C-alpha cells in the first residue's frame, strides 16, 4: 500500500542529489520501516506503535528487498519489493483471488511493490524521490525476474499516476485495505523497461534515463544476503499482532504432535 501522494508537483529546483540503496541490511530496513510507520500514521492507516516502525510479517519472506532514498544522508523516501512466500503478500488481505490468478500464470514469483512513503520534511521533492526509488525497484525486477507480475495496491486517486509512471494497469476495483480504500494494479520489471523506452512523455523519458544509465552514481546495491538480528527484530515483532497469533499456532502444533516445529524459527532471523 502506498501512503504518499506522488501526483503532487515537485516545483523545487533539482539541485538536491537523491541517493538510493538497494538493501536487505537491518540499518536500511530500520530507516524504511520508520518512514512507512510515519506515513501510515499520518494517513490514518495505523496507530503509532511503541517501536515507531511499521512491521508486516510479509517483510520476513526470503527475497524481500527495500529501497531507501537519502538526501544529505537523511532518509527521505522508501519502497519495497516484497517477495511472495510463507507469509503471503500485504495485498492478499483484500486481493488474494487476483494475486492467486497471477501466481497461477507460472511466469515467476510475485514481488509486490509497496510500502512507499516519503518523509514529511522532503515532500517538496516527492516526485523526484518516488521516481528514483521506483526506478531502482524496476532495475532489480528487470534483472532478476523480468517476466513475473509485480502487483501494487495503491490509493484509487493515484491510478493515473502509476499508469503514467510505470504503465501499470488496473486489476481490481476499490476495496478496503488496512483501513483505507485501495485498488490493485499490475506491472513488471520487463514491461516497465519497454513502456519507458517509448519516451512519449516527460516521465517516460526520465524513467528511461534512470533505467538505462549503465553506471548510476545515485544507486548502490548493498544487499548482503545475511539474516536479520533477533535483538533488532524482536521489538518490531512485538508490535505485530499476526506474529503473536503465529506463535500461538506453533505452540498448538507442537502440543498436538511430537514437537514437529521444535526447531522452527522464522526464516531470516538469527539468534542474538
N, C-alpha and C positions, 0 to 999 in steps of 0.2 A: 504494500500500500504506500502510495506517495503522500507526503504531508506538506509539500511545498506547492506554491502556485507558480510554476515556471513560465506561465504566459505573461507575467509582469515584465514590462520592457526594462532593459538594462541601459540606462542613459549615461552611466558613468563612463568616462574615457577609459579605454582598455590599456591602462598603464600598469595595473597591478598584475603580477605574474601569479598564476594559479598552478600549483604543482599537485600531481595526483600520484598516490601509491596504490598498487595492486597488492593486497596483503591478506595473510591469514595469521598475522602476529597479534598477540594479545594487546600490545600497546596501541596498535592501529584500530583493532576491533573495539577497544575501550572508547577511543575517540568517536568512532562511528555510533556506538550504542548510546553515548551521551547526546549526540546530535539528534538521533532518532527519538530518544526519550523526550527531549525538549520540544521537538516538533510535534510529537503526538500529544503531549500535554497541552501545548499552545492551541492545537487544533481541536481539543476536546475529546480525543480518542482514548486517552489514558489518564488515570490519576497519577500524581507523582509517586515514584517508588522510593523506598529507602536507599537503594543503591544509586539512584539518579541515572540509571540505564534502562533501556527497553530491551528486555531479553525475550527471545522466542525460541522454543525448542528446535524449530527448523534450522536455526543457525548452527546447530550441532551436527547437521548432516554432513558427512565427509564430502569435501569438494566445494563447500561454500566459500565464496571469496568476497571480500569487502574492498571498496574503492573509497579512499579518503582524499578529499581536496583540501589543501592548506594554502593560506595566504600569509606570507611572512612567518611561516612555521606554525600558525594557529589553525586548528580545524575549522573549515569553512563550509564543507558540504560532504555528503556521502551518498552512496547507494550500494547495493549488494546484488550479487548473483547467488541466489540461494538454491543449492543443489537439491534435487529430489532425493529422498532417502527414507530411512526408518521413521522420521518424524514428519514426513509429508512436506507440503508447501504451505506457506501462510495463507494463500488464497484458497486452499482446499476448504476452508470453513464455509465459504459461500459458493465456490465454483468447482466443487470436486468432480461433477459429471463432465464438465468441459475439460478440466485437466486430465481426467481419465481418458477422454477421447484423444487428446494429444499424446498421452503415454502410449496408447494403443497403435499409434502410427508407426512406431518402431524406427524412427529416424534419429534417435539419440535420447539420452537422459535429459529430462526437463531441468531448466535452470530459471527460476523466477527472478525477474528484475524487480526489485522493490527496496523498501527501507530507504527511500530517497528523501533527504532532508537538507535544508540549508540553514546555517546559523543566522539568528536574527540580525546580528551586527553586520553581516555580509549580504543582506538581502538586496542591496543595490547592485550586486554582482550576480544575482540569481541566474539569469540566462546563461552567462558565461560559465558559472560553476556547474550547472546542470549539463551543459553541452560537454564540458570536459569529462565529468565522471561517466556520462553515458558513452562518450567516445572510448574511454578506457575500457568500460564494460564490453563494448562491441568488439574491440580488438581481441579481448580474451575469448569471447564467444566464437568469433570467426576463426580463430587459430585452433581452438580446442574442440568445438562441437558446432561447426558451421551450419549443419542441416537440422539441428534439434530446435524445436519450438522454444521460444522464450516468452512465457506468459507475463503479463503485467496487470495488476489490479490498481486502478487509478480512480481519482475523483471524476465523476461524469463531466464536469466542466473543463477538464483537461484533455478530453478526447481529441480535439482538433490540434492541440499542441503536439501530442505524441504521434498523431498521423503525420504532421509536418516534420517532426524531428527524426523519426525512425521508420516511417512508413507503416506503423502499426495498424492493424485492422481490428475492428470490434468483433469479439467472440460472444459475449453475453451482456445483456442489458443490466440496468441498475439493480443491485441487491445490497442489503446491509452487510457490512464487513467491519468488525472491530468498532462498532458504534457509529459508523458513518456510511453514507451511500458510496458504492463503488461499482465500476464496470470492469469487465475483463477484456484485455486486448492481447494481441499476439504479434510477436515479431521474431527475429532470429539473427544470429551473427552474420551469416552469409547474405540474408535478404537486406540487412541494413547497409552492408557494403554496396550491394547492387543498387539499392534505392538512392544512396547518397551520391553515387557515381554519375547519376543523371545530371546533377548540378543545375537544376531548373530554378532553384530558389536560393536566396542568401543562406538559409540554414542548411540546405543540402551542400552548398559549396564549402561552408565552414566545416561541416562534418567530414566531407571528403578530404579536406586538407588535414584534419586531425587523424583520420583513419589511414591515410596513405603516406604520412611522414615516416620515412624509413628509420629515423633515429630521433624520436621526440624528446627534446630536452625537458619537457614538463612532466614526463611519465617515467615511473620506476616500478619494476616488478620486484617486490621484496618477499614474495611467498617463500616460506621455509619448509613447508610440509610437516612442521612439528605439531605436537599436541598442545592443548591448552592447559595451563597450570591450574590444578584444583583449587589452590588458595585464592586465585583470582576469580575463578568461575563460581565458587560456592555461594557468595553473597548474591550474585546475579540469579542463580537458580532458586534461591530462597524467595525471590520476588515473583517467581514463575509458578503460578498455580498448577499448570499442567505437569510440571516436574514432580510436585508433591503427589499428584494422583498416580504418576508413573511409578513412584517409589512404593505406593500402596499396592499397586498391581504386582510389582516384583515380589514383595513380601508374601502376597497371597499365592503366587505361583510356586514360590519356594516352599510354602507350607503344604501345598497340595501334592507335591512330588518330592523326589529325593534331592531336593535343593538343586533343581536344574539350572538356576541362574546364580548359584552361589558365587561364581567368579565373574558375574556380569559387571560391566562398567560401561558408562556412556562412551561411545566412540569418540576419540579425540581428546579425552581428558586424562591427564596423568596425575598420579598421587603427588601430594606436596613433598 
